[in-house]
């Protein structure tokens, strides 16, 4: 019996390894396609390949919690026209991963909810809620005023019956802006305008939201 069980286990492991190897490439291709489509949605018009020029930023908030962001620079020729930042925040049901696009001034172009574990029909509304009506965040600049729901004194209407999800989503957006502009990350309230960033990996892919000249483009 022991030999039979060992044989069955060995065969099962081998089959799983084969299936994993066969599906690895298609899954990676599908994920890459989904990311590129999301970048087209959230960024200003660009002619480079943001996904191939991405940069990972690691930082810690005021409580010492580690955060990791991926920055995708958007360029038109040699001119940086914006960047998209992938940020994660803890929602009601688990992590929410959001891709937020900014123009050269730090204004939000659009966003894409990449993944979440929120309640179907409630928290899952975050995919569209913040693109319309009084919840619309497009065109806003978190550097001028960190985004917050009206219950917290902010200007954004929370998703009906999903205040926790709404707070988590806006925290991810604020933190994405902080990573974009080189500010300190505050895991509790979002962006805090500190002069010195705790980022330990920053490259030219990270844009400053403050315009460098009259055109507003770095």
ABEGO torsion letter per residue (X at the ends): XAAAAAAAAAAAAAAAAAAAAAAAAAAAAAAAAAAAAAAAAABBBBABBAAAABBBBBBBBAAGBBBBBBBBBBBBEABBAEBBBBBBBBBAAEBBBBBBBBBAAGBBABBBBABBABBBGBAAAAAAAAABEAABABGBBAAABBBBBAAAGBABBBBBGBAAAAAAAAAAAAAAAAAAAGBBBBAAAEBBBBABBABABBBAABBBABBABAAGBX
